Amino acid sequence: MKTSHRIYFQNAAHMRPLDDRSVDLVVTSPPYPMIAMWDEVFCSQDAAIGRLLKGGDGMAAFERMHRRLDRVWDELRRVVKPGGIVCINIGDATRTLKENFRLYPNHARTLQYLQQLGFHALPDILWRKQTNAPNKFMGSGMLPAGAYVTLEHEYILVLRKGGKRVFQTAAQQQNRRESAFFWEERNAWFSDVWFDLKGSRQALGRPEVRARSGAFPFELAYRLICMYSVKGDLVLDPFAGTGTTLAAAMAGARNSIGFEIDPGLAGEATALLSATGDFANARIHARLARHMDFCTARAQAAKPFKHTNVHYGFPVITAQEKQLLLNDLQTVVACGSNAFEATYALAPQARFCQSGDAPGPQAVSAHAPVPGSCSPRLSEPRGTSTCQMPLFSEPAKSALAVRPPAEAGDYHSAKP
Ligand SMILES: C[S@@+](CC[C@H](N)C(=O)[O-])C[C@H]1O[C@@H](n2cnc3c(N)ncnc32)[C@H](O)[C@@H]1O
C-alpha cells in the first residue's frame, strides 16, 4: 500500500492541480478574520481591509476578510466529491476597535456561506481548550454589566456535499471495514465537545516567516481523518500551514494535498512530513494498546465480548470492528518538490496479535513497558527506538526536533 502527499505553495482560491470532484475529505483551519495575527494575510489580499480596520469599521473589515475565504470555499464546491465531507476548524474573534468591543462570529458566517453553496451542515464539534488561565476575565471585572465571557472554545464545522457517500463495490466495502475505528474510540470521538485536545506548539522560531504558525494539534486532524474517510482517500487542506493535516493523512494511510499561500513555511512542512513515520507509528500503537487495556478492564468487570477481530485475534464489541486493521508506516520518501510517498505494512503488528506466542491484552498495556518490543513508545524520546523495521532517514529523525505533533503550549488562535 502506497500514499502520496504534496503541498502547493499557492493561493487556494484557484486549486488548479485538483480535478473536479476528486477530493473525499477536507480538513482545514483558515486564518481567522478579526484575529490580529492574521490581519497582514488578509490585507495583502485586499488593501481596503487595512483602511477599514484603521477607521474602526470592524464589521465591514470582517465581511471583506470572509469574502477572501469565500473564494476558497467556492473552490471546495468544485473539487469535493458528492458525499464528501468538509471539516473546518474555526474560532470566533473578540476585538476592540475605537473603544468598541464586540464579538465577530466567524463560525456562523462560514457555516452560512457553505450552506449557501449547497453543502449540508452536520452536527458540529466544540473544541473546548484546556486553559492555562481559568480566572482570566475581560471587561469590567466584578462590576456588572460590562464584563465579558472568556472565549475558550473553537468550532469544528462538519458539512457534507449532498447525500451520504455510497461504497459500491465489494473492494470498497472491504476497505471501509478495514478502516473502522474501535467502539470505545467512537464513543469519545463522536462526542460534540472535545475536552482532551491540547493546543499545538506554535512558535516558528524564524521571525522572517512569522512568529506563530497557527497550527492545530496532530490529533485533531488525525481523529477527523479516521472519522470521515477511508484508507486510500484523498484528503485536502487548502490552508495547509505547517502541513499537520498532510502528516495526519499519511499516518492514517490516506493520500493528501495541501495549498499554502506562504512559501516561507515550506521548511516546516517538509520537516514535519519527513518525520511523520515515527510519531504516526507511536500513535497507531497507542490506539492498539489502549484497546488492549479496554479489553482487560472489560474482562475484569466480567462484561462480555461478542466478536473477535480477524487480524489481531483480540475481542471487539461490534461486528463492524472485526476487519479493523491499523497499518504501520514503513517508509517515507521525498519525491520532487514538497512531495512525499509513504508505504505501509499490510500485516498486523505481531505484538498486538493474540494468536501463537504473541502477547495478549494482559501482556500489552498502554502504560506498562513491553519487554522486547521493537516499537517506539509514546514516552520515549522520538527517534530512539531499537526497532529493526521502520526505515526512516536520518534527516527525518533530526526533523523530529523541529515540531513534535501535539504538545501543550500556546493555543491555536491568538487572543486579541
Ligand atoms: C490557521 S493557519 C493553518 C495552520 C495549519 N492547520 C497547521 O496545522 O499548520 C492558516 C494558513 O492559511 C494560509 N493562507 C491564508 N490565506 C490563504 C489562501 N488564500 N490560500 C492558501 N493558504 C492561505 C496562511 O498563510 C496560514 O498558514
Ligand as a Chemical Component Dictionary entry (heavy atoms), coordinates in Angstrom:
data_LIG
# 
_chem_comp.id                   LIG 
_chem_comp.type                 NON-POLYMER 
_chem_comp.pdbx_formal_charge   0 
_chem_comp.three_letter_code    LIG 
# 
loop_
_chem_comp_atom.comp_id 
_chem_comp_atom.atom_id 
_chem_comp_atom.alt_atom_id 
_chem_comp_atom.type_symbol 
_chem_comp_atom.charge 
_chem_comp_atom.model_Cartn_x 
_chem_comp_atom.model_Cartn_y 
_chem_comp_atom.model_Cartn_z 
_chem_comp_atom.pdbx_ordinal 
LIG C1  C1  C 0  -4.611 28.723 10.733 1  
LIG S1  S1  S 1  -3.290 28.508 9.617  2  
LIG C2  C2  C 0  -3.342 26.789 9.270  3  
LIG C3  C3  C 0  -2.383 26.019 10.106 4  
LIG C4  C4  C 0  -2.369 24.524 9.803  5  
LIG N1  N1  N 0  -3.626 23.890 10.151 6  
LIG C5  C5  C 0  -1.247 23.860 10.577 7  
LIG O1  O1  O 0  -1.506 22.957 11.391 8  
LIG O2  O2  O -1 -0.088 24.286 10.410 9  
LIG C6  C6  C 0  -3.902 29.196 8.127  10 
LIG C7  C7  C 0  -2.907 29.166 6.972  11 
LIG O3  O3  O 0  -3.578 29.556 5.783  12 
LIG C8  C8  C 0  -2.660 30.276 4.967  13 
LIG N2  N2  N 0  -3.461 31.020 3.976  14 
LIG C9  C9  C 0  -4.169 32.168 4.157  15 
LIG N3  N3  N 0  -4.848 32.502 3.042  16 
LIG C10 C10 C 0  -4.581 31.522 2.127  17 
LIG C11 C11 C 0  -5.009 31.273 0.785  18 
LIG N4  N4  N 0  -5.852 32.109 0.162  19 
LIG N5  N5  N 0  -4.552 30.161 0.155  20 
LIG C12 C12 C 0  -3.694 29.308 0.790  21 
LIG N6  N6  N 0  -3.253 29.497 2.061  22 
LIG C13 C13 C 0  -3.691 30.578 2.726  23 
LIG C14 C14 C 0  -1.889 31.107 5.964  24 
LIG O4  O4  O 0  -0.636 31.529 5.443  25 
LIG C15 C15 C 0  -1.755 30.129 7.134  26 
LIG O5  O5  O 0  -0.539 29.426 7.063  27 
# 
loop_
_chem_comp_bond.comp_id 
_chem_comp_bond.atom_id_1 
_chem_comp_bond.atom_id_2 
_chem_comp_bond.value_order 
_chem_comp_bond.pdbx_ordinal 
LIG C1  S1  SING 1  
LIG S1  C2  SING 2  
LIG S1  C6  SING 3  
LIG C2  C3  SING 4  
LIG C3  C4  SING 5  
LIG C4  N1  SING 6  
LIG C4  C5  SING 7  
LIG C5  O1  DOUB 8  
LIG C5  O2  SING 9  
LIG C6  C7  SING 10 
LIG C7  O3  SING 11 
LIG C7  C15 SING 12 
LIG O3  C8  SING 13 
LIG C8  N2  SING 14 
LIG C8  C14 SING 15 
LIG N2  C9  SING 16 
LIG N2  C13 SING 17 
LIG C9  N3  DOUB 18 
LIG N3  C10 SING 19 
LIG C10 C11 SING 20 
LIG C10 C13 DOUB 21 
LIG C11 N4  SING 22 
LIG C11 N5  DOUB 23 
LIG N5  C12 SING 24 
LIG C12 N6  DOUB 25 
LIG N6  C13 SING 26 
LIG C14 O4  SING 27 
LIG C14 C15 SING 28 
LIG C15 O5  SING 29 
# 
